Amino acid sequence: MAINGISVTKEDNYVLCCVDELSDELKAIIRTELTAICHGKSEVEEYALDRHSYKKTLTEFLTRYEPKAVETKKGMMGEFVAHLIINKALPQLKTVTILFNKEELSIRKGFDLTYVEIEDGIIWYGEIKSGELNDNDTPDEKNKNLLNESKNGMKEFLTGLRPNLWNSVIIDVGLSIAQNHRKRVKDLFDGDIKQIEAEGAVKKNAVLISVLFHDTQNRISPKSVAEHLAKIVAEDIFLRVILFSIQKSTFSRIEEFLRAEIGNQ
């Protein structure tokens, strides 16, 4: 992964990305990928509906975003940043989840992100937690707290107590996965649903994602992410786990860029 304005530390089971600036290259990625992120890659490519236009998607994103409380905005922007970056650093993972909630103009309920490794038939479930640095925390401490929140949220989702979570996932497969792979991917999720319904809590593959909005000159250290990964692996909660930490100075720069883009269309 090489994107101007983003520095990356990548090891086997963790990735740390620092977004140092909203570069022209990153802006171009937003312009190119916004509609697919929001509506689903296959939905946009197969149908190219008027509602999939860049301007209308921008407008709908901000319609959903603007009325929210600040804490909710952080979460929504953190999820958007994760959608932009994770596939670039982990290209073997194909995104299943789309950004827009389909039922209402609110935040997503259930899994924040789901991925599939199509060739190997492997499903990954992702959970994102976003936040800013507290007065008494260091970037490393806050990032660990966010990753722990992500871990605990994922544990809850994989207990089998909320089977309706997979309804949205199955719909997203039809919106995001190419037609020639769609049946296979739906079967993979269906297999997970049946197993969890039959057995209750089971181990699944997890991508635990943190988005820390804090000055990137005071960075999260790769060593702290690696050490925290070792602790989570030792807990033996998940089949396999990847930690993906993103640090960006503020969430307002992307917000301002999106608003300006509407005026430029």
Secondary structure, 3 states (H helix, E strand, C coil): CCCCCEEEEECCCEEEEEECCCCHHHHHHHHHHHHHHHHCHHHHHHHCCHHHCHHHHHHHHHHHHCCCCHHHHHHHHHHHHHHHHHHHHCCCCEECCCCCCCCCCCCCCCCCEEEEECCCCEEEEEEEEEEECCCCCCHHHHHHHHHHHHHHHHHHHCCCCCCCHHHHHHHHHHHHCCHHHHHHHHHHHHHHHHHHHHHCCCCCCEEEEEEEECCCCCCCCHHHHHHHHHHHHHHCCCCCEEEEEEEECCCHHHHHHHHHHHHHC
